[in-house]
Amino acid sequence: MTQEQLKEVKAVVNDIIAAPSCCAELKSAAQTWLDAVGTDKETEAAKILIAEASEDITPIDSLIAFAGSDAGRNYFGADMAATLEAHGKEIKAKGAENCDCAACANAEKLLSYKDMLL
C-alpha cells in the first residue's frame, strides 16, 4: 500500500470512529487497527476490522424493518423511527442495498480497501 493509499484508508477509519451511529465493537476494531499500523500486528488487526465492518453494515431491508417495528420505535423514539423508515424506503427505491448512515457507508467504503489491507 502506498503512503497515499494508507492516508485514504486512515481517513475512512477515522470517519468510522467519528460516526455517531457506529457501534462500540467497530469503533474498537478501527482504533486497534490505527494503533497497529506499521507494526507486526497490522495485518491481524486489519482482518478483525474487515470482519467487524462486514458484520456491521445494515442491509436496507433490515433498517426499514427495525425502524418500522415496536422495537425500533422504542429504541429511536416514534418520530425518529418514522423518519428512518421513510428514509430507508426512499433510498431503497433509488437502488440502495445498505443503510447509508456514516458508520455503514464508511464501513462499506473500507471494504473496498480489503485487498490493500490484507
trRosetta pair geometry for C-beta under 8 A, 3 or more apart (Angstrom, degrees):
i j d omega theta_ij theta_ji phi_ij phi_ji
1 5 4.6 -126 -170 91 88 125
1 6 5.3 110 129 -60 119 85
1 9 7.3 -22 -169 -4 147 141
1 116 4.7 86 -93 -177 109 104
1 117 7.6 38 -60 -77 144 37
2 5 4.6 98 53 7 78 101
2 6 6.9 -138 96 -5 42 86
3 6 5.5 -51 -146 36 33 115
3 7 6.4 40 151 -24 64 103
4 7 5.6 -50 -151 32 32 115
4 8 6.6 34 149 -19 63 103
5 8 5.5 -52 -151 34 36 114
5 9 6.4 33 152 -17 67 104
5 113 7.6 152 179 -136 100 113
5 116 5.8 -127 160 -160 136 153
6 9 5.7 -53 -146 38 32 109
6 10 6.2 34 155 -19 66 106
6 37 7.2 117 -163 -159 116 131
7 10 5.8 -54 -146 37 28 112
7 11 6.5 33 153 -23 62 104
8 11 5.7 -55 -153 31 30 113
8 12 6.7 27 152 -16 64 103
8 113 7.6 178 107 -92 105 136
9 12 5.8 -54 -152 36 35 110
9 13 6.3 33 151 -18 68 107
9 110 7.3 84 -149 -131 79 75
9 113 5.1 146 -103 -175 106 165
9 116 6.9 -146 -65 100 138 130
9 117 6.9 153 -144 -76 150 98
10 13 5.6 -55 -145 39 33 112
10 14 6.2 34 155 -19 66 105
10 34 6.7 94 -135 -116 89 94
10 37 7.3 -2 -87 -70 109 165
11 14 5.8 -54 -147 37 29 110
11 15 6.4 33 151 -21 63 105
12 15 5.5 -54 -150 35 33 114
12 16 6.6 39 148 -24 64 99
12 106 5.4 167 -169 -164 80 94
12 109 5.2 -142 -138 107 131 117
12 110 5.2 168 135 -79 131 79
12 113 7.2 169 46 -5 154 142
13 16 5.5 -45 -153 28 35 115
13 17 6.7 35 150 -17 64 102
13 30 4.8 167 -168 -160 90 101
13 33 6.3 -120 -138 83 147 123
13 34 5.9 170 127 -64 140 101
13 49 7.5 -21 -118 -162 114 145
13 110 6.7 89 -76 -107 69 123
14 17 5.6 -50 -149 35 36 113
14 18 6.2 30 154 -15 67 109
14 30 7.9 165 -72 163 27 125
14 34 7.6 84 -70 -91 77 141
15 18 5.7 -59 -142 42 32 108
15 19 6.5 50 154 -44 63 96
15 102 6.7 -127 165 -180 93 103
15 106 4.6 -163 105 -114 110 149
16 19 5.9 -44 -156 7 30 117
16 22 5.7 113 173 -108 66 145
16 26 6.3 -108 170 147 118 111
16 27 7.2 -173 131 -96 88 55
16 30 4.9 -168 92 -97 125 155
16 53 7.5 -63 -125 -104 150 108
16 102 7.9 175 -110 141 36 85
16 103 6.3 75 -147 -135 68 62
16 106 4.6 -158 -73 113 75 130
16 107 6.2 95 -115 -67 118 70
16 110 6.7 7 -54 -45 137 138
17 22 6.8 -123 -125 81 18 166
17 27 5.3 96 -127 -138 67 82
17 30 5.0 -153 -63 104 92 139
17 31 6.2 95 -106 -61 130 86
18 22 7.9 90 68 5 27 138
18 102 7.5 -71 95 147 81 142
19 22 4.1 102 77 -30 101 106
19 101 6.9 107 -174 142 125 93
19 102 3.6 -171 -121 105 109 110
19 103 4.0 173 116 -64 148 72
19 106 6.3 -160 -43 24 138 134
20 102 7.1 77 29 46 68 129
20 103 8.0 -109 67 -37 39 107
21 101 4.3 -28 58 156 164 142
21 102 6.1 138 34 49 106 83
21 103 4.4 -129 92 2 89 120
21 104 7.4 -40 109 -12 130 85
22 26 5.3 -115 -171 82 96 119
22 27 5.3 112 127 -59 121 94
22 30 8.0 -27 -177 2 146 144
22 56 7.9 45 -146 159 67 147
22 102 7.4 -66 -41 97 94 93
22 103 3.8 170 -79 -107 69 121
23 26 5.1 87 61 12 82 100
23 27 7.0 -148 96 -5 40 90
23 56 5.9 -142 25 -133 122 129
23 103 7.3 104 -3 -172 65 155
24 27 5.6 -57 -146 39 32 113
24 28 6.1 33 157 -21 67 108
25 28 5.8 -55 -149 35 28 112
25 29 6.4 26 154 -16 64 107
25 52 5.8 -154 134 -147 98 124
25 56 7.3 -176 80 -73 106 130
26 29 5.7 -53 -144 39 34 110
26 30 6.1 37 155 -21 65 107
26 52 5.0 169 -101 144 67 117
26 53 6.4 98 -135 -84 111 58
26 56 4.9 -40 -63 -11 133 172
26 103 6.7 103 88 -165 153 112
26 107 6.7 -52 -152 -92 144 124
27 30 5.7 -57 -148 37 29 113
27 31 6.3 24 156 -15 65 108
28 31 5.9 -56 -146 39 29 107
28 32 6.2 32 154 -21 64 108
29 32 5.6 -53 -145 36 30 114
29 33 6.5 32 154 -20 63 103
29 45 7.6 159 -169 -172 68 75
29 48 5.2 -147 -140 128 109 97
29 49 4.5 159 150 -99 106 62
29 51 8.0 -133 -146 64 155 80
29 52 4.2 159 7 28 167 157
29 53 7.6 -139 98 -37 138 77
30 33 5.9 -54 -152 33 30 110
30 34 6.6 30 151 -18 64 104
30 49 6.0 100 -85 -130 48 113
31 34 5.5 -51 -148 35 35 113
31 35 6.3 34 154 -17 66 107
32 35 5.8 -57 -149 39 30 111
32 36 6.2 23 154 -17 65 114
32 45 5.1 -155 128 -142 93 112
32 48 6.9 -25 90 86 137 136
32 49 7.3 -164 71 -64 96 99
33 36 5.6 -64 -144 41 31 108
33 37 6.8 54 154 -49 65 85
33 42 7.3 70 -156 -148 69 62
33 45 4.2 162 -99 142 61 112
33 46 5.8 94 -129 -80 117 53
33 48 7.5 -163 -63 69 97 95
33 49 4.4 0 -49 -50 140 145
34 37 6.0 -29 -157 -8 33 114
35 45 7.6 -156 65 -131 78 161
36 39 5.2 -103 -164 51 59 112
36 41 4.2 -103 -141 98 116 97
36 42 4.6 167 135 -89 97 51
36 44 7.5 -116 -170 64 158 81
36 45 3.8 151 38 -2 157 156
36 46 7.9 -132 90 -32 131 72
37 42 5.6 76 -112 -114 33 115
38 42 6.6 119 14 -64 23 134
39 42 5.6 145 60 -37 62 87
41 44 5.5 -63 -163 49 62 111
41 45 5.5 63 140 -26 86 109
42 45 5.8 -62 -146 40 27 110
42 46 6.2 30 155 -24 65 107
43 46 5.5 -52 -147 33 32 115
43 47 6.6 37 153 -22 63 100
43 117 7.9 140 -126 154 57 69
43 118 6.6 84 -149 -133 91 54
44 47 5.7 -48 -152 29 34 114
44 48 6.7 31 151 -15 63 104
45 48 5.7 -55 -152 37 34 111
45 49 6.2 36 151 -20 67 108
46 49 5.5 -54 -143 38 32 113
46 50 6.2 32 157 -19 66 106
46 117 4.0 180 -164 166 133 108
46 118 6.0 -170 117 -73 130 63
47 50 5.9 -55 -146 37 27 109
47 51 6.3 26 155 -18 62 108
47 118 6.8 79 -77 -101 78 105
48 51 5.8 -56 -148 38 29 111
48 52 6.2 26 156 -16 65 109
49 52 5.9 -58 -146 39 28 108
49 53 6.1 28 157 -19 65 109
49 110 7.3 -103 146 165 107 141
49 117 7.5 -109 73 -176 120 153
50 53 5.8 -53 -142 38 29 111
50 54 6.2 33 156 -22 63 107
50 110 7.4 -156 -104 133 64 107
50 111 6.7 108 -145 -108 85 71
50 114 5.6 90 -129 -120 133 94
50 117 6.4 165 -57 90 121 146
50 118 7.3 -25 -21 -49 158 112
51 54 5.8 -55 -150 34 28 113
51 55 6.5 23 155 -16 63 108
52 55 5.8 -58 -149 38 32 109
52 56 6.0 17 160 -14 67 118
53 56 6.0 -69 -141 42 27 105
53 57 6.9 37 162 -36 64 97
53 107 4.0 -179 -158 -159 91 95
53 108 7.9 -171 166 -53 107 29
53 110 5.1 -101 -143 80 164 132
53 111 6.0 -167 118 -58 127 91
54 57 6.8 -48 -155 11 26 107
54 107 7.8 -162 -51 164 26 111
54 111 6.5 103 -80 -97 78 126
56 103 7.0 -77 141 150 121 112
56 104 7.3 -143 127 -97 80 68
56 107 5.7 -133 82 -124 103 167
57 98 5.2 -24 168 -150 106 141
57 99 7.1 -172 -173 41 63 93
57 104 5.0 103 -136 -147 68 85
57 107 5.1 -158 -70 98 91 126
57 108 5.6 94 -116 -66 138 87
57 111 7.9 -42 -38 -22 144 139
58 62 5.3 -128 -173 83 86 119
58 63 5.1 95 135 -60 125 96
58 98 6.4 124 79 -164 51 81
58 99 4.0 30 71 -7 105 130
58 101 7.8 35 35 24 122 113
58 104 5.5 -74 28 -95 83 137
59 62 4.6 89 64 4 85 106
59 63 7.2 -154 93 -8 44 84
59 97 6.7 -52 -143 159 76 72
59 98 5.8 -69 -114 -106 36 66
59 99 7.6 51 76 -19 8 81
60 63 5.6 -52 -150 34 37 113
60 64 6.3 35 155 -17 68 105
60 88 5.7 156 -167 -165 82 92
60 91 6.7 -140 -127 94 131 101
60 92 4.7 154 149 -86 142 100
60 96 5.2 124 -78 113 144 96
60 97 5.8 -150 -3 170 114 20
60 98 5.8 -131 -41 -101 80 9
60 99 6.3 164 -91 -57 57 50
61 64 5.7 -52 -146 38 33 111
61 65 6.1 32 156 -18 66 108
61 92 7.4 93 -68 -113 62 141
62 65 5.8 -55 -143 40 30 110
62 66 6.1 25 160 -15 66 109
62 99 7.9 -66 73 -41 93 108
63 66 6.1 -60 -144 40 25 105
63 67 6.0 20 161 -14 65 112
63 84 6.7 -117 171 163 99 105
63 88 4.5 -171 108 -110 110 136
63 99 4.6 132 -63 -84 144 103
64 67 6.1 -58 -141 41 24 107
64 68 6.1 11 162 -8 62 117
64 85 5.7 86 -146 -143 62 69
64 88 4.0 -167 -75 120 80 138
64 89 5.9 97 -119 -61 125 73
64 92 6.8 -20 -49 -28 138 146
65 68 6.1 -70 -146 46 23 103
65 69 6.3 29 156 -35 63 111
66 69 5.7 -57 -148 22 31 116
66 71 6.7 -66 -154 89 76 105
66 72 4.4 132 150 -78 62 116
66 75 7.8 -21 166 40 105 143
67 72 4.5 180 -121 -179 19 150
67 76 6.8 -1 -128 15 77 152
67 81 4.8 167 -167 -164 71 70
67 82 7.6 166 161 -68 103 15
67 84 4.0 -145 -121 98 142 108
67 85 3.8 -168 112 -63 118 78
67 88 6.1 164 27 -1 144 139
68 72 6.3 46 31 49 23 149
68 81 7.2 155 -76 162 26 103
68 85 4.6 101 -63 -118 83 137
69 72 4.5 103 54 4 76 101
69 73 7.0 -140 98 -2 44 85
70 73 5.7 -55 -148 39 33 110
70 74 6.2 33 153 -19 66 106
71 74 5.7 -55 -147 38 30 111
71 75 6.1 27 154 -19 65 110
72 75 5.7 -57 -142 39 30 109
72 76 5.9 -6 172 13 69 112
72 81 4.6 125 134 -136 96 121
72 84 7.4 -135 -180 76 123 131
72 85 7.5 101 130 -60 152 106
73 76 6.7 -65 -124 55 23 85
73 77 7.1 -35 -172 146 56 12
73 78 5.0 25 -155 -95 105 61
73 81 4.4 -105 -92 27 56 167
75 81 7.4 107 63 -81 79 113
76 80 4.0 -130 160 95 106 112
76 81 4.3 144 69 -62 123 78
76 84 6.3 -86 -151 4 172 139
77 80 4.8 68 64 20 95 106
77 81 6.5 -171 79 -12 41 92
78 81 5.9 -60 -143 38 24 111
78 82 6.3 23 159 -19 63 108
79 82 5.9 -58 -151 35 28 109
79 83 6.4 28 152 -18 64 107
80 83 5.5 -53 -148 37 34 114
80 84 6.2 33 154 -18 67 106
81 84 5.8 -55 -145 39 30 109
81 85 6.2 32 155 -21 64 107
82 85 5.7 -52 -144 36 30 112
82 86 6.3 28 157 -16 64 107
83 86 5.9 -58 -148 39 27 108
83 87 6.2 27 154 -18 64 110
84 87 5.6 -54 -142 39 31 112
84 88 6.1 36 156 -23 65 106
85 88 5.7 -53 -148 34 28 114
85 89 6.5 26 154 -16 62 105
86 89 5.8 -55 -150 37 31 110
86 90 6.3 34 151 -22 64 107
87 90 5.5 -55 -148 35 32 114
87 91 6.4 19 160 -9 67 106
88 91 6.3 -60 -144 41 27 99
88 92 6.1 30 156 -22 64 111
88 99 7.3 -37 -108 -107 98 74
89 92 5.6 -55 -144 37 29 114
89 93 6.4 34 155 -24 63 105
90 93 5.9 -56 -155 30 28 112
90 94 6.9 16 151 -9 61 108
91 94 5.5 -58 -151 42 40 110
91 96 3.9 7 146 9 97 146
91 100 5.8 -138 -150 -7 167 130
92 95 7.7 152 -175 15 30 7
92 96 5.5 -80 -83 62 39 89
96 100 6.2 -70 -139 -45 145 112
98 104 5.6 -164 150 167 111 125
98 105 8.0 160 105 -80 113 54
98 108 6.1 156 74 -72 155 139
99 104 4.1 111 83 16 97 171
99 105 7.8 -106 110 -42 68 72
100 104 6.5 -98 -95 82 10 117
100 105 5.3 42 -160 -65 56 113
101 104 5.0 81 54 18 80 102
101 105 6.6 -160 82 -6 33 94
102 105 6.0 -57 -133 42 24 108
102 106 6.0 14 169 -9 62 114
103 106 6.4 -66 -146 43 20 101
103 107 6.1 22 157 -21 62 111
104 107 5.6 -55 -143 36 29 112
104 108 6.3 30 157 -20 64 106
105 108 5.8 -55 -151 35 29 112
105 109 6.5 30 149 -19 63 106
106 109 5.2 -47 -144 36 38 115
106 110 6.3 48 152 -27 65 99
107 110 5.5 -47 -150 29 33 117
107 111 6.9 38 150 -24 61 100
108 111 5.8 -50 -157 26 34 114
108 112 7.5 40 145 -24 60 96
109 112 5.8 -47 -166 20 41 115
109 113 7.7 31 144 -10 63 101
110 113 5.9 -63 -167 35 44 109
110 114 7.8 82 137 -60 64 71
111 114 5.4 5 -167 -44 52 111
113 116 4.9 -57 -173 46 77 115
113 117 5.6 79 128 -29 92 103
114 117 5.8 -63 -147 36 28 110
114 118 6.3 0 166 3 67 111
115 118 6.4 -68 -140 49 27 93
